[in-house]
Structures are given as structure tokens and as C-alpha cells.
């Protein structure tokens, strides 16, 4: 062996030893770190604007790949989540929480709500499931996505759990067994597959079906393409072999760590102004031409209808019945309209989750206005210019301290033209504010009726800086007509809270309780 070959061999050996030691060291460090984790934080950001996910969190994730279902929940997983859909100083603080290697929770988050999950040996948020129910028991399977699963609430607050409780009230003479087979992020295609693979074998008497929110996602792929049978051609076999080698490399912790560091160095989070700008460009309508973007939509409206109808057919072919549940917060969703149409055609009960949440939200707004004695309080504002409505934005400080004052920011110049902490609101009983020092901050502006205005609030931040942030959520309002030209006082909002929502996409425990009660009434009838 020549000296050159020996030098190369020695170098390769040294490199290999280095990477082996690095791999062992990283795996050991992650294992020790995760063994000390008490709470897993969910640092919500607008548009999921997190950047790369640290590799040490992989072991705490609860979804794993599946060839037919795309993914499933991790069996026997037990996690306690720290909810941080809450005010924070800056957007970067939320991202830093996710990337924090130290497993302890920073002081500013320690009092935030926590919620726990326990999954059974099949990965479902239920107890262990027997294949056949007791003959005297009515078995109900709740099949759906994260609304059925119960994000972000504890096990007893999910709508299947509340359904079981309400059935004991509505029909105390009947024994019911309610099984929660919801999986995070599922579309109707995954639901149909799960129905065929597991649900029908459980011999349910009733299947409660709730899909729609994830079907409408535009991630750049279609679910049906992901689960399509692979080709057996030689080129496809080579492609799969290459993909297998790539997956093997990506499974190495040293590879993932280096990739994460590289991505983290180049990641620049989008400022909140970018999201407000997009909303302003759409005028808040949220209208999407799903026909045009079908190749990039997880499940098109047409395929969604087909999937739901096939689920109903399969369930009824087994002698069971269905209840359909709308699980979106988007009132204008074409998927929601399709589900209502299917329910009418199939003669199936339809539980309108969006309407239940909206009605409860209006009740909260009215009760807060009455409690703060602001219902009949007038103002001395001048009438709006012709063709416009003067609206008064109102935000209650709630449980947060306000060292300086609350501000509002949106794309319109009256709302700061996307510059934060420059449009100060008032709590001095003047300029449209109804009562001084009552904790309700007010700002007035004039817009054309039917204009959709998008905005966020901030608390005592530096002018021009995104500081003192509210929950990571863009608020919206459609400006109403004012028949007599008088200013319109919008419902009072609360800093740090979106009524009836646990986060930007899901309802809260009260909403799940309302859905569970509505499903129980439908079943009892």
C-alpha cells in the first residue's frame, strides 16, 4: 500500500470515527434533553412562519408516515402541551421558544394553559378498542381531523368526550360507547381510507364524519397522488432506491443537525405586515378558485364530495347511520356548502359547527358590552363623509397589563399603513371612547360599507417596531352600512383572546362542548 493510499485510508477512518462519535453524542444529548421535558410548547406563528424545526424535537412529534394513510398518530404517545396562543413581546420570541434546547419553560410562559393527550395502542385518543361492541351498547365512531381529535384541549374536553356526556343526559336509558378516531391534519381522502381499513371492522351503529378544513389546503400536492400505487418499472425502482438512500442519510442526527443549522442561518421570518398586506390585497374575501389550483390542492371540492358520499354509502351498507359535522371557521368555504348539500341529499343530520361557534361568539360580545355598561352609551362624533361609515374599533384589555396604551395596525392609512405602534387607541372618554379608564380602548375610522378590514392590535410597543404583540391572528371585520349616518360601534374584542377559538384554526373547549351537545341531540332524535 502506497503512502498516499494509507493517508487517504487514515483520513477516511478519522472522518468516519468523527461522524460516529458525533452521531452517538447527538443522540445521547437529545435523549437526555427529551427525558427532562415536562411540557411541549406550541409556539404558534402567523402562517406557520417558524423556519426549520430543531431535530431534537423529532422524538416528541406524534405523527409517523403510513403507506396508505400518508400518516398516522404515534401509538401510546403521551404528551402535555404548553399552549402559547397568547400575547408575546415579539414574533421572534415565539420562534425562539420552539428552538430552545433547554427543556425548562421560560418564566413568561409558565402560567399558560396546558393540555394533555394520551393515545392508545392504535394511536387514537381513546381507550383500548374491542373489535365488537357489547350487544346492548350503541357504538358511535367519531371520524375526523384535528377538530375530532380535539386540538388544543384536554381529553375530556374533546367533542367526542362531550358527546358521550351529553348522550347520558339526552338518552339516559341507552348505553352508548363513543370512540374518537380523529387524526391531526386528516383530509376526507385519508378519512375514507381509515373508514375502509379500520372503522367498518369496529361494527359501529353510528359514524360521525367531520372533514373539510384540511381538504382545502394548497400545499402543492394532492393527497390522492401521494397514496397512488408506485410503478414497478425499472426507472421507478431506481428512483425508489435513490429515495431510500436519501431517507437513510436524512435519518442520521448529524445530517439533520447540519441541515438545521444551515437553514436556521438563512431563515428570515416574514413580518406581520406581509400577512396584513396579503389580506388587504384580497380585501379579506378569502375567495379561491379551486378549479384553477386543483393540482396543488390536497382534495378538490369535487373529490371531497365524492369521498364524503362514498363514506356514507359504505357506512349505510353495513346497516349503520351517519351524522355530518362541519368543522371549519371559514363561513364562505365551498367545502362547507358541499357538506350541507350532501347532508340534505342523503337525509343525514348536519351539525353546523361554524354556526354554533359564531352564535356563541355573538353572545360573548353582547354579554361583555352589557357587563362593562357600554350598551347605551352615546358619543359626540361627527357623521361620516358621504358614502362611508365611521366605525369604532374597541378592544378590552382583559387580563393583560397595559403600561402605555393599546394600538391598532392595518394596511389602511387610518390604521397606520402597516407601521405598528403608531395609531394609538383611546381610553380617555373622548374621540369616540365611551368611558374613561374602563379598560376598553377605542379607535375610529371611516370606510366604505362592505369593505373588509384586516388588522392586529399591539400593546405598549416601540413605534415602528413589531412589539407588544397580540395572539398570532389577523382579525377581520366587514364594515356595515349606517342608515342614519351615525358611527357604528363594533363588538368589543379582548386582547389576547379570540372568542370561541383555541387557536387560529380550531374552536375551544366551549365550542367542542356545543358541537358534542348538537351531535347528541341529533342522535337522540
Protein Blocks (a to p, Z undefined) as FASTA:
>chain_A
ZZklmmmmmmmmmmmmmmmmmmmmmmmmmmmmmmmpmbdcddddehhinbjadfklmmmp
cbdcdfklopacdehiacddddfbdcdfblmlmmmmmmpmblbdcfklmmpccddddddf
kopacddddfbdcfkbccddddddfklnopacdfklpmklmmmmmmmmmmmmbccddddf
bdehiafklmmmmmmmmmmmnopabdcddehjlmmpcghpafklmmpccdfbfklmmmmm
mmmmmmmmmmpmklmmmmmmmmmmmpccddfklmmmmmmmnnonopacfklmmmmgfbaf
klmmmmmmmmmmmmmmnopacddddfbfbfklmklmmmmmmmmmnopacddfklmmmmmm
mmmmmmmmmmnopmlpccfddcddehiacddddddekjaccfkbccdddfblklonopah
klccddehpahiabghklpacddddddehiacdddddehiaehiaghiacdddddddddd
dfkopacddddddehiaehiablmbccfklmmmmmmmmmmmmmZZ
